[in-house]
C-alpha cells in the first residue's frame, strides 16, 4: 500500500505512537488492511507524517508483539492473518486521575493492619539495616535454606525454650512470609476431608484462607477462657486453630485448666491436632 489515511490528534493525551498503533490495528481488525498487505516503510511514514523514526518503530514494535504484523528481513512489514477476532470495548483515553484510589477521611483508625508511621523508630531501623547489610556478606544474596536462615532458626529455638518452655531443635522450625502462607502449607499436608475449627470471633483472614483452599471449617464460640469445650465437641472438628496466649481480638489469655481440657480433647482420638498461633510472642 502507498500510504495510511492516519490523522494525528495533537490535542489528545494519548501519545502519537499509540494513536498510530491503534489506527493500524483497527484497520487490520476491520479488514480494511488485508492479509499479507505490505505496510509503508518506517522512513516513508516518518517523512510523510513528520514524525521521528522512534515513534514509528514503537508503534510497529507493538503491532509485531501482538501478532498483527510480521517483519520480513530486507522486505518490510506485512499484515498477519487473523480469524474470528473478538473485539473488546476499550477506553479511548487513559485518565491518570481515575487510577488514584479514593480513601475516605478517618478521624480515628482502630485497624490493626499497617505500621504506626508517627512512632516508627526510623533512625533505629536505619542503623540496624546498615549493620546487617554488609558488602562482604554474600550469603544474603543466595537462595538460602528452604526452611529459613539457620542462624535465625537457632535463635528462635533458644527464645522458645526461654520464653515458652518449648524444647525444639532448629530443624523443627520453618520460617515463612506470614501466618496465611504457613496455613496454606498445613492445609496441603492434612487430608482434604478434615474439618478445621476456628475461634468465633477470631482472625478473619483464616476464613478466607480456608475458603480459597476449599477446606471445610466450623466457627467455634469462645468465652473469657477461649474455645468452649462443648462447642468444640459439637463442631466435630479434627483440627483446632487457637490463640491461647492472647486471643484475637478479645485479648483474653486461656487459663491452664482450659488448655489441659483442649490437650485432652486432642489426645482422645487419633488424627486430632492443635494449631496454635502465638502471633505477638
C-alpha positions in Angstrom: 0.0 0.0 0.0 1.2 3.6 -0.7 0.2 5.4 2.5 -2.0 5.3 5.6 -5.0 7.7 6.0 -3.9 8.4 9.5 -4.7 11.8 11.2 -2.7 12.8 14.2 -4.7 14.4 17.1 -2.3 16.9 18.6 -4.8 17.7 21.5 -5.1 14.1 22.7 -3.4 12.9 25.9 -2.7 9.6 24.1 0.9 9.5 22.8 1.3 9.7 19.0 2.9 6.3 18.7 -0.1 4.8 20.4 -2.5 6.7 18.2 -0.7 5.2 15.1 -0.6 1.7 16.7 -4.4 1.9 17.5 -5.2 3.2 14.0 -3.3 0.4 12.2 -4.7 -2.3 14.5 -8.2 -1.1 14.0 -7.7 -1.1 10.2 -6.4 -4.7 10.3 -9.2 -5.9 12.6 -11.9 -4.3 10.3 -10.3 -5.8 7.2 -9.6 -2.5 5.6 -6.0 -3.5 5.5 -6.0 -7.1 4.4 -3.9 -10.1 5.0 -0.3 -10.0 3.6 -0.6 -6.3 2.8 2.8 -4.6 2.9 2.8 -1.6 5.2 4.6 1.6 4.4 8.2 1.6 5.5 9.3 3.4 8.7 11.2 6.1 6.8 8.3 6.7 4.4 5.8 7.1 7.3 8.3 9.3 9.2 8.8 11.6 6.2 5.0 11.8 5.3 3.7 12.4 8.9 6.8 14.4 10.0 7.3 12.0 12.9 10.5 10.6 14.3 11.7 7.1 13.3 11.5 6.1 17.0 7.8 6.9 17.1 7.1 4.8 14.0 9.3 2.0 15.4 7.5 1.9 18.7 4.1 1.6 17.0 5.3 -1.1 14.7 7.0 -3.0 17.6 3.7 -3.1 19.5 1.9 -4.4 16.4 4.6 -7.1 16.0 4.5 -8.0 19.7 0.7 -8.6 19.5 1.0 -10.6 16.3 -0.7 -8.2 13.9 2.3 -7.5 11.8 5.2 -9.7 10.6 8.6 -8.2 9.9 10.4 -9.8 6.9 14.1 -9.1 6.6 15.1 -6.7 3.8 11.5 -6.7 2.5 9.3 -4.9 5.0 6.3 -5.3 7.3 3.4 -7.5 6.3 -0.1 -7.9 7.8 -0.7 -11.3 9.5 -3.8 -13.4 9.0 -6.4 -13.1 11.7 -9.6 -15.1 12.0 -12.7 -14.7 14.2 -11.2 -11.9 16.3 -13.2 -10.9 19.3 -13.3 -7.1 19.7 -13.5 -5.6 23.2 -14.6 -2.1 24.0 -11.7 0.0 25.3 -11.5 3.4 26.8 -10.2 5.8 24.2 -8.1 7.7 26.7 -6.3 6.9 29.9 -7.2 9.2 32.7 -4.5 9.1 35.4 -6.8 10.7 37.9 -9.2 7.7 37.7 -6.4 5.4 38.8 -5.8 7.1 42.1 -7.6 5.3 44.9 -10.0 7.4 46.9 -9.7 6.9 50.7 -12.3 8.4 53.0 -11.1 10.6 55.8 -10.8 8.6 59.0 -10.6 10.5 62.3 -9.7 7.5 64.5 -8.2 4.4 62.9 -8.7 1.3 65.0 -7.4 -1.0 62.3 -4.7 -3.5 63.5 -3.1 -3.5 60.0 -0.1 -1.5 58.9 2.5 0.4 60.9 2.3 3.4 63.2 4.1 5.9 60.9 4.3 8.6 63.6 6.1 6.5 66.2 8.1 4.1 64.0 11.8 4.2 65.0 13.2 5.1 61.6 16.6 6.0 63.0 17.0 2.7 64.8 15.7 0.8 61.7 18.2 2.6 59.5 21.1 1.9 61.9 20.3 -1.8 62.1 19.9 -2.1 58.4 23.4 -0.6 57.9 24.8 -3.1 60.4 23.1 -6.1 58.8 23.8 -5.3 55.1 27.5 -5.9 54.6 29.0 -5.8 51.2 31.4 -8.7 52.2 28.5 -10.9 53.3 27.4 -12.6 50.1 25.1 -15.1 52.0 22.0 -12.7 51.9 22.1 -12.8 48.1 21.9 -16.5 47.9 18.7 -18.6 47.8 19.3 -20.0 51.3 17.7 -22.8 53.2 14.1 -23.6 52.3 13.2 -23.7 56.0 14.7 -20.3 56.7 18.1 -18.9 57.8 19.7 -21.4 60.1 21.1 -18.7 62.5 17.6 -17.2 62.8 16.1 -20.7 63.5 18.6 -21.3 66.2 17.8 -18.0 67.8 14.0 -18.8 67.7 14.6 -22.2 69.2 16.6 -20.6 72.1 13.9 -18.0 72.6 11.1 -20.5 72.6 12.9 -22.5 75.3 13.4 -19.4 77.5 10.0 -17.7 77.0 7.6 -20.6 76.4 9.4 -23.6 77.8 9.3 -25.3 74.4 12.1 -27.7 73.7 12.7 -27.9 69.9 15.6 -28.0 67.5 16.2 -25.6 64.6 15.4 -28.4 62.2 11.8 -28.4 63.5 11.3 -24.7 62.7 10.1 -23.4 59.4 10.1 -19.6 58.6 7.7 -18.2 56.1 6.3 -14.8 55.0 3.3 -15.0 57.3 0.6 -16.9 59.0 -1.6 -17.2 55.9 1.2 -18.8 53.9 2.0 -21.3 56.6 -1.6 -22.2 57.0 -1.9 -22.9 53.3 1.1 -25.3 53.6 -0.6 -27.1 56.6 -3.8 -27.4 54.6 -1.9 -29.2 51.9 -0.3 -31.5 54.4 -3.5 -32.6 56.0 -6.2 -34.8 54.5 -8.8 -32.9 52.4 -11.6 -34.4 54.4 -10.6 -32.9 57.8 -12.6 -30.2 59.5 -10.9 -27.2 60.9 -12.3 -25.3 64.0 -11.6 -21.6 64.2 -12.4 -19.1 67.0 -15.5 -17.0 66.8 -14.8 -14.1 66.9 -11.3 -14.6 65.5 -8.7 -13.7 62.9 -11.0 -13.1 59.8 -8.3 -13.9 57.3 -8.4 -17.6 58.3 -11.9 -17.8 56.9 -10.6 -16.5 53.5 -7.6 -18.9 53.6 -9.9 -21.9 54.2 -12.4 -20.8 51.6 -9.8 -20.2 48.9 -8.3 -23.7 49.5 -11.8 -25.3 49.6 -11.2 -26.6 53.1 -14.1 -27.2 55.4 -14.1 -25.3 58.7 -16.5 -24.6 61.5 -16.6 -21.4 63.7 -16.5 -22.3 67.4 -17.7 -19.8 70.0 -15.4 -18.6 72.8 -15.9 -17.3 76.3 -13.4 -15.4 78.5 -11.4 -18.6 78.7 -11.1 -19.3 75.0 -12.8 -22.0 72.9 -15.7 -23.6 74.7 -15.2 -27.4 75.1 -18.9 -28.3 74.4 -18.8 -26.2 71.3 -15.7 -28.0 70.1 -17.3 -31.4 70.5 -20.5 -30.2 68.7 -18.4 -28.9 65.8 -16.9 -32.4 65.0 -13.6 -30.5 64.2 -10.4 -32.5 63.7 -8.0 -29.6 63.9 -8.3 -26.5 66.1 -6.8 -23.2 65.3 -6.4 -21.2 68.5 -4.6 -18.2 70.0 -4.4 -19.2 73.7 -1.6 -16.8 74.8 -3.5 -13.7 73.6 -6.8 -14.4 71.9 -7.6 -12.3 68.9 -9.4 -9.9 69.0 -10.6 -10.2 72.7 -7.1 -10.2 74.2 -8.1 -12.9 76.7 -5.5 -15.4 78.0 -6.6 -19.0 78.0 -6.4 -20.4 81.6 -4.3 -23.6 82.3 -7.4 -25.6 83.0 -8.9 -24.9 79.6 -5.6 -25.6 77.9 -5.4 -29.0 79.6 -9.0 -29.8 78.5 -8.2 -29.0 74.9 -5.0 -31.1 75.0 -7.1 -34.0 76.4 -9.6 -33.5 73.6 -6.7 -33.8 71.0 -5.4 -36.9 72.8 -8.8 -38.7 72.8 -8.9 -39.6 69.1 -6.2 -40.2 66.5 -6.0 -37.6 63.8 -6.8 -34.6 66.0 -4.4 -31.7 66.0 -4.0 -28.2 67.5 -2.6 -25.3 65.5 -1.5 -22.5 67.9 -1.0 -19.0 66.6 1.2 -17.2 69.1 1.1 -14.1 66.9 2.5 -11.5 69.3 5.1 -13.5 71.2 
